[in-house]
Amino acid sequence: MRKSAIFVLIIAILVSMLSGCSNENLTNRDEISFIAKILQIDGDIVTVSPMERDGSLRPSDKITFNVKDLNDIGASVGDTVNVSYDGIIADSYPGIVNACSWSIVNKADDQVIVPPAPNTRQPSIMVNDTYYFITGLSASIEIDENDYLGVVTSIVPLSQIPTMNGQSNFVLEGTPYAEYEDGIVALIDGKWVIFELWDDELVNAYVDH
């Protein structure tokens, strides 16, 4: 118990030393974003579990950061958030990052919310050579496994766009998806989240961005 308390204290001290990103850093193209679920909030210290562990985040399954100098977004344990940081992660467990900004993607008991965030692309899935984009809404439906179109087979960071069928920049590998009205739905956190088609002009702008 004593060792655990000392460990937590060390982590808190390390994180408190991070002063947040400066205005210069906020416009830095090297800033990186990731999607994560909040595991714990202890004052200004937030611990999350990344939904994607690519690049510098691997192999950390827990990340801690200080939100003292960030906007109060009304986050709660269980919420899914988009965290932007300066690209550096401390060699510790949990991993520690210097968060520049954060925003809510999905409330634990609410609809999916995807506000604009620096250096991120619209969450999407590519199915049958077509992009489907998240709407922020969920459908109260049940879908039999036999009616699935498929599952997400690979992911890319939210800063990139999918380039092959079954790929997403938002949901985890293995996430099932199915046809729904004029679009598709994907099973995210136990809810069928609606993804829609965009017109050609918007899609072209998305791909060429």
C-alpha positions as CSV (number, residue, x, y, z in Angstrom):
1,M,0.0,0.0,0.0
2,R,2.8,2.4,0.9
3,K,4.6,1.6,-2.4
4,S,1.4,2.4,-4.3
5,A,0.9,5.6,-2.5
6,I,4.5,6.7,-3.2
7,F,4.1,5.7,-6.9
8,V,0.9,7.8,-7.2
9,L,2.7,10.7,-5.5
10,I,5.6,10.5,-7.9
11,I,3.3,10.5,-10.9
12,A,1.4,13.5,-9.6
13,I,4.6,15.4,-9.1
14,L,5.8,14.6,-12.5
15,V,2.6,15.6,-14.2
16,S,2.3,18.8,-12.1
17,M,5.7,19.8,-13.6
18,L,4.2,19.9,-17.1
19,S,3.1,23.5,-17.7
20,G,0.9,22.8,-20.8
21,C,1.6,23.8,-24.4
22,S,2.5,27.4,-25.2
23,N,0.7,29.3,-27.9
24,E,3.6,28.5,-30.2
25,N,3.1,24.8,-29.5
26,L,-0.6,25.0,-30.2
27,T,0.1,25.8,-33.8
28,N,3.0,23.3,-34.1
29,R,2.4,20.8,-36.9
30,D,4.1,18.2,-34.9
31,E,1.3,18.1,-32.4
32,I,-0.3,14.7,-32.1
33,S,-3.8,13.7,-31.2
34,F,-5.3,10.4,-29.9
35,I,-8.7,9.1,-28.8
36,A,-8.9,7.6,-25.3
37,K,-11.4,6.6,-22.6
38,I,-11.2,8.3,-19.2
39,L,-10.3,5.8,-16.5
40,Q,-9.8,8.2,-13.6
41,I,-10.0,11.9,-12.7
42,D,-8.1,13.1,-9.6
43,G,-8.3,16.8,-9.4
44,D,-6.3,18.1,-12.4
45,I,-4.8,14.7,-13.1
46,V,-6.6,12.6,-15.7
47,T,-5.7,9.0,-16.6
48,V,-7.0,7.6,-19.9
49,S,-6.8,4.4,-21.9
50,P,-5.9,5.1,-25.5
51,M,-8.2,3.5,-28.1
52,E,-5.3,3.5,-30.6
53,R,-1.7,2.8,-29.6
54,D,0.3,3.7,-32.6
55,G,3.7,5.4,-32.8
56,S,4.9,7.1,-29.7
57,L,2.0,5.8,-27.5
58,R,2.8,2.2,-27.9
59,P,2.9,0.1,-25.8
60,S,1.3,2.3,-23.1
61,D,-2.2,1.2,-22.2
62,K,-2.6,4.1,-19.7
63,I,-1.7,7.7,-20.2
64,T,-1.8,10.5,-17.6
65,F,-1.9,14.2,-18.2
66,N,-2.5,17.5,-16.4
67,V,-5.6,19.6,-17.4
68,K,-5.0,22.5,-15.0
69,D,-4.2,24.9,-17.9
70,L,-6.8,23.4,-20.3
71,N,-10.4,24.2,-20.9
72,D,-13.0,22.7,-18.6
73,I,-14.9,20.4,-20.9
74,G,-17.1,18.8,-18.3
75,A,-15.5,15.4,-18.7
76,S,-16.4,12.4,-16.5
77,V,-15.0,8.9,-16.0
78,G,-16.1,6.7,-18.9
79,D,-16.2,9.6,-21.4
80,T,-14.2,9.2,-24.6
81,V,-12.0,12.2,-25.4
82,N,-9.6,13.5,-28.1
83,V,-6.3,14.5,-26.5
84,S,-3.7,16.6,-28.4
85,Y,-0.2,16.6,-27.0
86,D,3.3,17.8,-28.0
87,G,4.5,14.4,-29.3
88,I,6.6,13.5,-26.2
89,I,5.7,10.7,-23.8
90,A,7.6,10.1,-20.6
91,D,9.2,6.7,-20.1
92,S,7.0,5.8,-17.1
93,Y,3.9,3.8,-16.3
94,P,1.3,5.2,-16.8
95,G,2.9,7.1,-19.6
96,I,2.8,10.9,-19.1
97,V,2.1,13.4,-21.9
98,N,2.1,17.2,-22.0
99,A,-1.5,17.8,-23.1
100,C,-2.1,20.9,-25.3
101,S,-5.9,20.5,-25.6
102,W,-8.7,18.0,-25.2
103,S,-12.3,17.6,-26.3
104,I,-15.2,15.2,-25.7
105,V,-15.8,12.7,-28.5
106,N,-18.4,10.6,-26.7
107,K,-20.2,11.0,-23.3
108,A,-20.4,7.8,-21.4
109,D,-24.3,8.0,-21.3
110,D,-24.9,10.3,-24.2
111,Q,-24.7,10.6,-28.0
112,V,-21.3,10.7,-29.8
113,I,-19.9,14.2,-30.0
114,V,-17.1,15.1,-32.4
115,P,-16.1,18.7,-32.1
116,P,-13.3,20.2,-34.3
117,A,-9.8,19.5,-32.9
118,P,-6.3,20.5,-34.2
119,N,-4.7,18.2,-36.7
120,T,-7.5,15.7,-36.8
121,R,-9.7,14.4,-39.7
122,Q,-13.4,13.7,-39.6
123,P,-13.9,10.2,-38.1
124,S,-14.7,7.8,-41.0
125,I,-14.8,4.3,-42.2
126,M,-14.1,3.1,-45.7
127,V,-16.5,0.4,-46.9
128,N,-16.7,-0.9,-50.5
129,D,-14.5,2.0,-51.7
130,T,-16.8,4.5,-50.1
131,Y,-16.2,6.9,-47.2
132,Y,-18.8,6.9,-44.4
133,F,-18.6,9.8,-41.9
134,I,-19.7,9.9,-38.3
135,T,-22.9,11.8,-37.6
136,G,-22.8,12.1,-33.8
137,L,-26.0,10.1,-33.5
138,S,-26.8,6.5,-32.6
139,A,-29.7,4.2,-33.6
140,S,-31.8,2.2,-31.2
141,I,-31.6,-1.0,-33.2
142,E,-30.5,-4.6,-32.9
143,I,-28.6,-6.2,-35.7
144,D,-27.9,-9.9,-36.0
145,E,-24.3,-10.9,-36.6
146,N,-25.4,-12.5,-39.9
147,D,-26.3,-9.1,-41.2
148,Y,-22.9,-7.5,-40.5
149,L,-21.2,-6.1,-43.6
150,G,-17.9,-6.8,-41.9
151,V,-15.6,-5.6,-39.2
152,V,-12.9,-2.9,-39.0
153,T,-9.7,-4.7,-40.0
154,S,-7.1,-1.9,-39.6
155,I,-6.9,1.6,-38.2
156,V,-4.9,4.8,-38.9
157,P,-4.4,7.8,-36.5
158,L,-7.2,10.3,-36.5
159,S,-4.8,12.7,-38.2
160,Q,-5.0,10.5,-41.3
161,I,-7.8,9.2,-43.6
162,P,-8.6,5.6,-44.3
163,T,-7.1,4.3,-47.6
164,M,-8.5,0.8,-47.8
165,N,-11.8,-1.1,-47.2
166,G,-12.4,-2.0,-43.6
167,Q,-10.1,0.7,-42.4
168,S,-11.0,3.5,-39.9
169,N,-9.4,6.4,-38.3
170,F,-11.7,6.4,-35.3
171,V,-12.9,2.9,-34.1
172,L,-11.0,-0.1,-33.0
173,E,-10.0,-3.1,-35.0
174,G,-12.8,-5.8,-34.8
175,T,-15.6,-3.2,-34.6
176,P,-18.6,-4.6,-36.6
177,Y,-20.5,-2.4,-39.1
178,A,-23.7,-2.9,-41.0
179,E,-26.0,-1.2,-43.5
180,Y,-28.4,1.4,-42.1
181,E,-30.7,3.4,-44.3
182,D,-28.5,5.3,-46.7
183,G,-25.3,4.8,-44.7
184,I,-23.8,2.4,-42.2
185,V,-23.7,1.9,-38.4
186,A,-20.8,0.8,-36.3
187,L,-21.0,-0.8,-32.9
188,I,-19.1,1.6,-30.6
189,D,-19.3,1.3,-26.8
190,G,-22.4,-0.8,-27.1
191,K,-24.3,1.6,-29.3
192,W,-24.9,1.5,-33.1
193,V,-23.4,4.8,-34.2
194,I,-24.6,6.2,-37.5
195,F,-22.1,7.0,-40.3
196,E,-23.4,8.8,-43.4
197,L,-22.5,9.4,-47.0
198,W,-21.2,12.9,-48.0
199,D,-21.7,14.4,-51.4
200,D,-18.8,14.2,-53.9
201,E,-17.6,17.8,-53.3
202,L,-17.2,17.3,-49.6
203,V,-15.5,13.9,-50.0
204,N,-13.0,15.4,-52.5
205,A,-12.2,18.2,-50.1
206,Y,-11.8,15.6,-47.3
207,V,-9.4,13.5,-49.3
208,D,-7.4,16.4,-50.8
209,H,-7.1,18.2,-47.4
